[in-house]
Amino acid sequence: MSRRLLLVLAHPDDESMGNGTMVTRHVAAGCEVHLLCATRGGAGWTGRPAGRRPSELTQIRAEELASAASILGLASVDLWDYPDGGVAGCDQDEIVGRIGLAVERLQPDVVVGWGPDGGYGHPDHIAIGACTDRALAGTGRPNYHMAIDHLAVEALARAVRDHGLDLSLRLAAVERVDVILEPSPAELATVERAIAAHHSQRNRFVDFLLSDARWLFWLARSCYVRVDRPLGQPATDLAA
């Protein structure tokens, strides 16, 4: 298992939803897990928490990220200030350079980021993922993309259908995954707390998943595709 891992993501809560089990497991094994987050999530106002204002959202989400990071055991959080929803419109060369500097400073054994599908087509996910791939190109450093497999897509679609939920985003299933990490009961409990810490982003769908461990399992389950060298058999950790 890797000794030091860097997550390069787009929004506060990306570290918990989809990555929570991976982070929890690697931290428990003694791995340092560092997070680089490109935006402060200022476009994600949902009316929560009650009594707060939209103008406070970036502060709220920074506080929520700090709480989730503590729960998951992240070694560091580097929160950047690119516009939520506008990463693709920013200077891509600058972003690539900043990611490269972070990699040089931290010297991670493994880097994890978003793939070209962005999980569900989110433009910030796609942009920061492409910048991460560019920063790592030619370095030989192991690079993994977050992924959603068909089992997870089918399970979450069933939850939406059977329980009358609304899921406006369209999940993009990949054909092949190299790493599958299914949460143990203890890991699931940790991920539940980390996701719940992002109170401002909780909607009816997320609240439903948090209320039932059988469904939360699918949001906590972590899958990845290795970019630089596909693995022969599915693994259960992000090996360098």
Phi and psi in degrees as GROMACS dihedral restraints (atoms count N, CA, C in turn):
[ dihedral_restraints ]
;  ai    aj    ak    al  type     phi  dphi    fc
    3     4     5     6     1   -62.3    20    10
    4     5     6     7     1   152.6    20    10
    6     7     8     9     1   -92.6    20    10
    7     8     9    10     1   -30.1    20    10
    9    10    11    12     1  -144.0    20    10
   10    11    12    13     1   132.3    20    10
   12    13    14    15     1  -132.0    20    10
   13    14    15    16     1   140.2    20    10
   15    16    17    18     1  -118.5    20    10
   16    17    18    19     1   124.9    20    10
   18    19    20    21     1   -96.7    20    10
   19    20    21    22     1   128.5    20    10
   21    22    23    24     1  -117.3    20    10
   22    23    24    25     1   105.3    20    10
   24    25    26    27     1  -128.2    20    10
   25    26    27    28     1   179.6    20    10
   27    28    29    30     1  -103.7    20    10
   28    29    30    31     1   -38.7    20    10
   30    31    32    33     1  -135.4    20    10
   31    32    33    34     1   151.1    20    10
   33    34    35    36     1   -58.2    20    10
   34    35    36    37     1   129.4    20    10
   36    37    38    39     1   106.3    20    10
   37    38    39    40     1   -17.7    20    10
   39    40    41    42     1   -61.0    20    10
   40    41    42    43     1   -29.8    20    10
   42    43    44    45     1   -70.8    20    10
   43    44    45    46     1   -23.8    20    10
   45    46    47    48     1   -99.3    20    10
   46    47    48    49     1   -43.3    20    10
   48    49    50    51     1   -85.9    20    10
   49    50    51    52     1   109.1    20    10
   51    52    53    54     1    96.5    20    10
   52    53    54    55     1   -32.2    20    10
   54    55    56    57     1  -106.8    20    10
   55    56    57    58     1   -10.3    20    10
   57    58    59    60     1   -57.3    20    10
   58    59    60    61     1   -44.0    20    10
   60    61    62    63     1   -65.7    20    10
   61    62    63    64     1   -43.3    20    10
   63    64    65    66     1   -59.2    20    10
   64    65    66    67     1   -46.8    20    10
   66    67    68    69     1   -62.4    20    10
   67    68    69    70     1   -49.1    20    10
   69    70    71    72     1   -58.0    20    10
   70    71    72    73     1   -44.8    20    10
   72    73    74    75     1   -67.6    20    10
   73    74    75    76     1   -42.6    20    10
   75    76    77    78     1   -69.9    20    10
   76    77    78    79     1   -39.0    20    10
   78    79    80    81     1   -62.4    20    10
   79    80    81    82     1   -43.0    20    10
   81    82    83    84     1   -62.0    20    10
   82    83    84    85     1   -28.2    20    10
   84    85    86    87     1   -87.0    20    10
   85    86    87    88     1     3.4    20    10
   87    88    89    90     1    96.0    20    10
   88    89    90    91     1     9.3    20    10
   90    91    92    93     1   -83.0    20    10
   91    92    93    94     1   137.8    20    10
   93    94    95    96     1   -80.1    20    10
   94    95    96    97     1   124.9    20    10
   96    97    98    99     1  -116.9    20    10
   97    98    99   100     1   120.0    20    10
   99   100   101   102     1  -110.4    20    10
  100   101   102   103     1   148.2    20    10
  102   103   104   105     1  -121.6    20    10
  103   104   105   106     1   131.5    20    10
  105   106   107   108     1  -114.2    20    10
  106   107   108   109     1   120.6    20    10
  108   109   110   111     1  -119.1    20    10
  109   110   111   112     1   121.2    20    10
  111   112   113   114     1   -73.8    20    10
  112   113   114   115     1   -31.7    20    10
  114   115   116   117     1  -128.0    20    10
  115   116   117   118     1   165.3    20    10
  117   118   119   120     1   -97.5    20    10
  118   119   120   121     1     6.7    20    10
  120   121   122   123     1    69.8    20    10
  121   122   123   124     1    34.7    20    10
  123   124   125   126     1   -72.8    20    10
  124   125   126   127     1    -9.1    20    10
  126   127   128   129     1   -96.9    20    10
  127   128   129   130     1     2.2    20    10
  129   130   131   132     1   -99.2    20    10
  130   131   132   133     1    40.5    20    10
  132   133   134   135     1   -71.7    20    10
  133   134   135   136     1   127.4    20    10
  135   136   137   138     1  -120.9    20    10
  136   137   138   139     1     1.7    20    10
  138   139   140   141     1    93.5    20    10
  139   140   141   142     1    -0.7    20    10
  141   142   143   144     1  -113.2    20    10
  142   143   144   145     1   152.7    20    10
  144   145   146   147     1   -72.1    20    10
  145   146   147   148     1   154.6    20    10
  147   148   149   150     1   -59.2    20    10
  148   149   150   151     1   140.5    20    10
  150   151   152   153     1    89.4    20    10
  151   152   153   154     1    -7.9    20    10
  153   154   155   156     1  -100.4    20    10
  154   155   156   157     1   166.5    20    10
  156   157   158   159     1  -114.6    20    10
  157   158   159   160     1   153.7    20    10
  159   160   161   162     1   -54.7    20    10
  160   161   162   163     1   -33.7    20    10
  162   163   164   165     1   -65.2    20    10
  163   164   165   166     1   -16.1    20    10
  165   166   167   168     1   -94.4    20    10
  166   167   168   169     1    -0.3    20    10
  168   169   170   171     1   -60.7    20    10
  169   170   171   172     1   -42.1    20    10
  171   172   173   174     1   -63.3    20    10
  172   173   174   175     1   -36.6    20    10
  174   175   176   177     1   -66.9    20    10
  175   176   177   178     1   -43.7    20    10
  177   178   179   180     1   -58.9    20    10
  178   179   180   181     1   -46.6    20    10
  180   181   182   183     1   -70.7    20    10
  181   182   183   184     1   -31.4    20    10
  183   184   185   186     1   -64.8    20    10
  184   185   186   187     1   -40.2    20    10
  186   187   188   189     1   -65.6    20    10
  187   188   189   190     1   -42.0    20    10
  189   190   191   192     1   -64.7    20    10
  190   191   192   193     1   -40.4    20    10
  192   193   194   195     1   -63.5    20    10
  193   194   195   196     1   -41.5    20    10
  195   196   197   198     1   -60.8    20    10
  196   197   198   199     1   -40.0    20    10
  198   199   200   201     1   -66.4    20    10
  199   200   201   202     1   -47.1    20    10
  201   202   203   204     1   -63.3    20    10
  202   203   204   205     1   -39.1    20    10
  204   205   206   207     1   -61.7    20    10
  205   206   207   208     1   -39.3    20    10
  207   208   209   210     1   -65.8    20    10
  208   209   210   211     1   -41.6    20    10
  210   211   212   213     1   -63.1    20    10
  211   212   213   214     1   -43.5    20    10
  213   214   215   216     1   -78.8    20    10
  214   215   216   217     1   -20.4    20    10
  216   217   218   219     1    86.8    20    10
  217   218   219   220     1    27.0    20    10
  219   220   221   222     1   -61.2    20    10
  220   221   222   223     1   140.4    20    10
  222   223   224   225     1   -76.8    20    10
  223   224   225   226     1   -31.1    20    10
  225   226   227   228     1  -160.1    20    10
  226   227   228   229     1   155.9    20    10
  228   229   230   231     1  -131.0    20    10
  229   230   231   232     1   124.5    20    10
  231   232   233   234     1  -112.4    20    10
  232   233   234   235     1   101.9    20    10
  234   235   236   237     1   -98.9    20    10
  235   236   237   238     1   111.7    20    10
  237   238   239   240     1   -87.8    20    10
  238   239   240   241     1  -177.9    20    10
  240   241   242   243     1  -130.6    20    10
  241   242   243   244     1    33.4    20    10
  243   244   245   246     1   -72.6    20    10
  244   245   246   247     1   153.3    20    10
  246   247   248   249     1   -70.5    20    10
  247   248   249   250     1   131.9    20    10
  249   250   251   252     1   -62.2    20    10
  250   251   252   253     1   123.2    20    10
  252   253   254   255     1    88.4    20    10
  253   254   255   256     1    -3.7    20    10
  255   256   257   258     1  -128.6    20    10
  256   257   258   259     1    18.0    20    10
  258   259   260   261     1   -60.5    20    10
  259   260   261   262     1   -39.2    20    10
  261   262   263   264     1   -64.8    20    10
  262   263   264   265     1   -22.8    20    10
  264   265   266   267     1   -89.1    20    10
  265   266   267   268     1    -1.0    20    10
  267   268   269   270     1   -90.1    20    10
  268   269   270   271     1   172.7    20    10
  270   271   272   273     1   -67.2    20    10
  271   272   273   274     1   104.3    20    10
  273   274   275   276     1   -66.7    20    10
  274   275   276   277     1   -35.7    20    10
  276   277   278   279     1   -63.9    20    10
  277   278   279   280     1   -38.0    20    10
  279   280   281   282     1   -62.6    20    10
  280   281   282   283     1   -44.6    20    10
  282   283   284   285     1   -63.5    20    10
  283   284   285   286     1   -44.5    20    10
  285   286   287   288     1   -57.4    20    10
  286   287   288   289     1   -44.4    20    10
  288   289   290   291     1   -63.0    20    10
  289   290   291   292     1   -40.4    20    10
  291   292   293   294     1   -67.4    20    10
  292   293   294   295     1   -39.1    20    10
  294   295   296   297     1   -63.9    20    10
  295   296   297   298     1   -43.2    20    10
  297   298   299   300     1   -59.3    20    10
  298   299   300   301     1   -40.7    20    10
  300   301   302   303     1   -65.1    20    10
  301   302   303   304     1   -39.1    20    10
  303   304   305   306     1   -64.0    20    10
  304   305   306   307     1   -40.2    20    10
  306   307   308   309     1   -64.8    20    10
  307   308   309   310     1   -42.8    20    10
  309   310   311   312     1   -62.8    20    10
  310   311   312   313     1   -39.0    20    10
  312   313   314   315     1   -71.4    20    10
  313   314   315   316     1   -43.9    20    10
  315   316   317   318     1   -88.4    20    10
  316   317   318   319     1   -25.7    20    10
  318   319   320   321     1    50.7    20    10
  319   320   321   322     1    56.2    20    10
  321   322   323   324     1   -71.0    20    10
  322   323   324   325     1   149.0    20    10
  324   325   326   327     1   -73.3    20    10
  325   326   327   328     1   -30.2    20    10
  327   328   329   330     1  -141.8    20    10
  328   329   330   331     1   143.9    20    10
  330   331   332   333     1  -120.7    20    10
  331   332   333   334     1   138.2    20    10
  333   334   335   336     1  -123.4    20    10
  334   335   336   337     1   133.9    20    10
  336   337   338   339     1  -151.9    20    10
  337   338   339   340     1  -173.5    20    10
  339   340   341   342     1   -79.7    20    10
  340   341   342   343     1   147.6    20    10
  342   343   344   345     1   -90.2    20    10
  343   344   345   346     1  -176.8    20    10
  345   346   347   348     1   -67.4    20    10
  346   347   348   349     1   -16.0    20    10
  348   349   350   351     1   -87.4    20    10
  349   350   351   352     1   -11.7    20    10
  351   352   353   354     1    62.1    20    10
  352   353   354   355     1    19.1    20    10
  354   355   356   357     1    79.3    20    10
  355   356   357   358     1   -50.9    20    10
  357   358   359   360     1  -148.9    20    10
  358   359   360   361     1    30.4    20    10
  360   361   362   363     1    82.5    20    10
  361   362   363   364     1    11.6    20    10
  363   364   365   366     1   -65.9    20    10
  364   365   366   367     1   125.8    20    10
  366   367   368   369     1   -62.6    20    10
  367   368   369   370     1   -32.3    20    10
  369   370   371   372     1   -66.7    20    10
  370   371   372   373     1   -41.5    20    10
  372   373   374   375     1   -60.3    20    10
  373   374   375   376     1   -47.0    20    10
  375   376   377   378     1   -62.4    20    10
  376   377   378   379     1   -43.9    20    10
  378   379   380   381     1   -66.4    20    10
  379   380   381   382     1   -48.5    20    10
  381   382   383   384     1   -68.7    20    10
  382   383   384   385     1   -31.6    20    10
  384   385   386   387     1   -65.5    20    10
  385   386   387   388     1   -43.2    20    10
  387   388   389   390     1   -65.1    20    10
  388   389   390   391     1   -38.8    20    10
  390   391   392   393     1   -65.4    20    10
  391   392   393   394     1   -38.6    20    10
  393   394   395   396     1   -63.7    20    10
  394   395   396   397     1   -45.0    20    10
  396   397   398   399     1   -60.2    20    10
  397   398   399   400     1   -41.2    20    10
  399   400   401   402     1   -64.4    20    10
  400   401   402   403     1   -41.2    20    10
  402   403   404   405     1   -64.4    20    10
  403   404   405   406     1   -30.0    20    10
  405   406   407   408     1   -94.2    20    10
  406   407   408   409     1   -11.6    20    10
  408   409   410   411     1   -57.1    20    10
  409   410   411   412     1   128.6    20    10
  411   412   413   414     1    80.1    20    10
  412   413   414   415     1    -1.2    20    10
  414   415   416   417     1   -86.2    20    10
  415   416   417   418     1   -19.9    20    10
  417   418   419   420     1    75.9    20    10
  418   419   420   421     1     5.3    20    10
  420   421   422   423     1   -81.2    20    10
  421   422   423   424     1   130.8    20    10
  423   424   425   426     1   -55.9    20    10
  424   425   426   427     1   132.7    20    10
  426   427   428   429     1  -133.5    20    10
  427   428   429   430     1   125.2    20    10
  429   430   431   432     1  -120.2    20    10
  430   431   432   433     1   142.1    20    10
  432   433   434   435     1  -100.6    20    10
  433   434   435   436     1   137.2    20    10
  435   436   437   438     1   -60.1    20    10
  436   437   438   439     1   146.4    20    10
  438   439   440   441     1  -148.5    20    10
  439   440   441   442     1   160.1    20    10
  441   442   443   444     1  -125.4    20    10
  442   443   444   445     1   124.9    20    10
  444   445   446   447     1   -93.5    20    10
  445   446   447   448     1   174.2    20    10
  447   448   449   450     1   -63.1    20    10
  448   449   450   451     1   -34.5    20    10
  450   451   452   453     1   -61.1    20    10
  451   452   453   454     1   -44.4    20    10
  453   454   455   456     1   -68.0    20    10
  454   455   456   457     1   -42.6    20    10
  456   457   458   459     1   -60.6    20    10
  457   458   459   460     1   -44.3    20    10
  459   460   461   462     1   -66.0    20    10
  460   461   462   463     1   -40.1    20    10
  462   463   464   465     1   -65.8    20    10
  463   464   465   466     1   -45.1    20    10
  465   466   467   468     1   -69.3    20    10
  466   467   468   469     1   -34.5    20    10
  468   469   470   471     1   -64.8    20    10
  469   470   471   472     1   -37.2    20    10
  471   472   473   474     1   -65.5    20    10
  472   473   474   475     1   -39.9    20    10
  474   475   476   477     1   -61.5    20    10
  475   476   477   478     1   -43.4    20    10
  477   478   479   480     1   -62.7    20    10
  478   479   480   481     1   -46.2    20    10
  480   481   482   483     1   -68.0    20    10
  481   482   483   484     1   -47.0    20    10
  483   484   485   486     1   -75.5    20    10
  484   485   486   487     1   -21.7    20    10
  486   487   488   489     1  -117.8    20    10
  487   488   489   490     1    13.6    20    10
  489   490   491   492     1    62.1    20    10
  490   491   492   493     1    37.0    20    10
  492   493   494   495     1   -92.7    20    10
  493   494   495   496     1   166.0    20    10
  495   496   497   498     1  -115.1    20    10
  496   497   498   499     1   118.5    20    10
  498   499   500   501     1  -125.9    20    10
  499   500   501   502     1    97.4    20    10
  501   502   503   504     1   -72.7    20    10
  502   503   504   505     1   -26.0    20    10
  504   505   506   507     1   -82.9    20    10
  505   506   507   508     1   154.3    20    10
  507   508   509   510     1  -109.6    20    10
  508   509   510   511     1   110.4    20    10
  510   511   512   513     1   -70.6    20    10
  511   512   513   514     1   140.2    20    10
  513   514   515   516     1  -106.8    20    10
  514   515   516   517     1   106.8    20    10
  516   517   518   519     1   -80.0    20    10
  517   518   519   520     1   139.8    20    10
  519   520   521   522     1   -96.9    20    10
  520   521   522   523     1   156.3    20    10
  522   523   524   525     1   -76.6    20    10
  523   524   525   526     1   -33.7    20    10
  525   526   527   528     1  -136.1    20    10
  526   527   528   529     1   135.5    20    10
  528   529   530   531     1  -121.5    20    10
  529   530   531   532     1   148.2    20    10
  531   532   533   534     1   -98.6    20    10
  532   533   534   535     1   -25.6    20    10
  534   535   536   537     1  -134.7    20    10
  535   536   537   538     1   130.1    20    10
  537   538   539   540     1  -128.1    20    10
  538   539   540   541     1   121.7    20    10
  540   541   542   543     1  -119.0    20    10
  541   542   543   544     1   107.7    20    10
  543   544   545   546     1   -96.4    20    10
  544   545   546   547     1   129.5    20    10
  546   547   548   549     1   -70.4    20    10
  547   548   549   550     1   138.1    20    10
  549   550   551   552     1   -73.7    20    10
  550   551   552   553     1   167.2    20    10
  552   553   554   555     1   -55.5    20    10
  553   554   555   556     1   -40.3    20    10
  555   556   557   558     1   -67.7    20    10
  556   557   558   559     1   -42.5    20    10
  558   559   560   561     1   -63.9    20    10
  559   560   561   562     1   -39.9    20    10
  561   562   563   564     1   -62.7    20    10
  562   563   564   565     1   -38.9    20    10
  564   565   566   567     1   -63.8    20    10
  565   566   567   568     1   -39.5    20    10
  567   568   569   570     1   -66.8    20    10
  568   569   570   571     1   -44.5    20    10
  570   571   572   573     1   -63.9    20    10
  571   572   573   574     1   -38.6    20    10
  573   574   575   576     1   -57.7    20    10
  574   575   576   577     1   -44.9    20    10
  576   577   578   579     1   -64.7    20    10
  577   578   579   580     1   -39.5    20    10
  579   580   581   582     1   -66.6    20    10
  580   581   582   583     1   -44.2    20    10
  582   583   584   585     1   -64.6    20    10
  583   584   585   586     1   -43.2    20    10
  585   586   587   588     1   -62.5    20    10
  586   587   588   589     1   -26.1    20    10
  588   589   590   591     1   -64.1    20    10
  589   590   591   592     1   -24.0    20    10
  591   592   593   594     1   -87.1    20    10
  592   593   594   595     1    63.0    20    10
  594   595   596   597     1   -60.4    20    10
  595   596   597   598     1   -34.9    20    10
  597   598   599   600     1   -66.4    20    10
  598   599   600   601     1   -18.9    20    10
  600   601   602   603     1  -104.3    20    10
  601   602   603   604     1     6.1    20    10
  603   604   605   606     1   -81.0    20    10
  604   605   606   607     1   126.7    20    10
  606   607   608   609     1  -122.4    20    10
  607   608   609   610     1  -173.6    20    10
  609   610   611   612     1   -61.1    20    10
  610   611   612   613     1   -37.9    20    10
  612   613   614   615     1   -64.7    20    10
  613   614   615   616     1   -49.3    20    10
  615   616   617   618     1   -64.9    20    10
  616   617   618   619     1   -42.2    20    10
  618   619   620   621     1   -60.6    20    10
  619   620   621   622     1   -38.4    20    10
  621   622   623   624     1   -63.2    20    10
  622   623   624   625     1   -46.3    20    10
  624   625   626   627     1   -62.3    20    10
  625   626   627   628     1   -39.5    20    10
  627   628   629   630     1   -67.3    20    10
  628   629   630   631     1   -21.6    20    10
  630   631   632   633     1   -85.1    20    10
  631   632   633   634     1   -10.1    20    10
  633   634   635   636     1  -143.8    20    10
  634   635   636   637     1   110.8    20    10
  636   637   638   639     1   -60.7    20    10
  637   638   639   640     1   -27.7    20    10
  639   640   641   642     1   -64.1    20    10
  640   641   642   643     1   -34.0    20    10
  642   643   644   645     1   -90.5    20    10
  643   644   645   646     1   -35.2    20    10
  645   646   647   648     1   -59.2    20    10
  646   647   648   649     1   -32.3    20    10
  648   649   650   651     1   -45.8    20    10
  649   650   651   652     1   -42.1    20    10
  651   652   653   654     1   -75.5    20    10
  652   653   654   655     1   -26.6    20    10
  654   655   656   657     1   -79.7    20    10
  655   656   657   658     1   -27.4    20    10
  657   658   659   660     1   -85.5    20    10
  658   659   660   661     1   -22.9    20    10
  660   661   662   663     1   -63.2    20    10
  661   662   663   664     1   130.4    20    10
  663   664   665   666     1  -110.0    20    10
  664   665   666   667     1   124.7    20    10
  666   667   668   669     1  -125.8    20    10
  667   668   669   670     1   147.2    20    10
  669   670   671   672     1  -144.5    20    10
  670   671   672   673     1   152.5    20    10
  672   673   674   675     1  -115.0    20    10
  673   674   675   676     1   127.8    20    10
  675   676   677   678     1   -80.4    20    10
  676   677   678   679     1   128.2    20    10
  678   679   680   681     1   -85.2    20    10
  679   680   681   682     1   -48.4    20    10
  681   682   683   684     1   -76.3    20    10
  682   683   684   685     1   -29.4    20    10
  684   685   686   687     1  -157.8    20    10
  685   686   687   688     1    96.6    20    10
  687   688   689   690     1   -54.9    20    10
  688   689   690   691     1   143.2    20    10
  690   691   692   693     1   -86.0    20    10
  691   692   693   694     1   151.1    20    10
  693   694   695   696     1   -72.0    20    10
  694   695   696   697     1   -38.5    20    10
  696   697   698   699     1  -129.8    20    10
  697   698   699   700     1   146.6    20    10
  699   700   701   702     1   -56.8    20    10
  700   701   702   703     1   134.5    20    10
  702   703   704   705     1  -107.3    20    10
  703   704   705   706     1   172.4    20    10
  705   706   707   708     1  -119.1    20    10
  706   707   708   709     1    12.5    20    10
  708   709   710   711     1  -153.2    20    10
  709   710   711   712     1   166.5    20    10
  711   712   713   714     1   -90.5    20    10
  712   713   714   715     1    85.6    20    10
  714   715   716   717     1   -74.3    20    10
  715   716   717   718     1   142.8    20    10
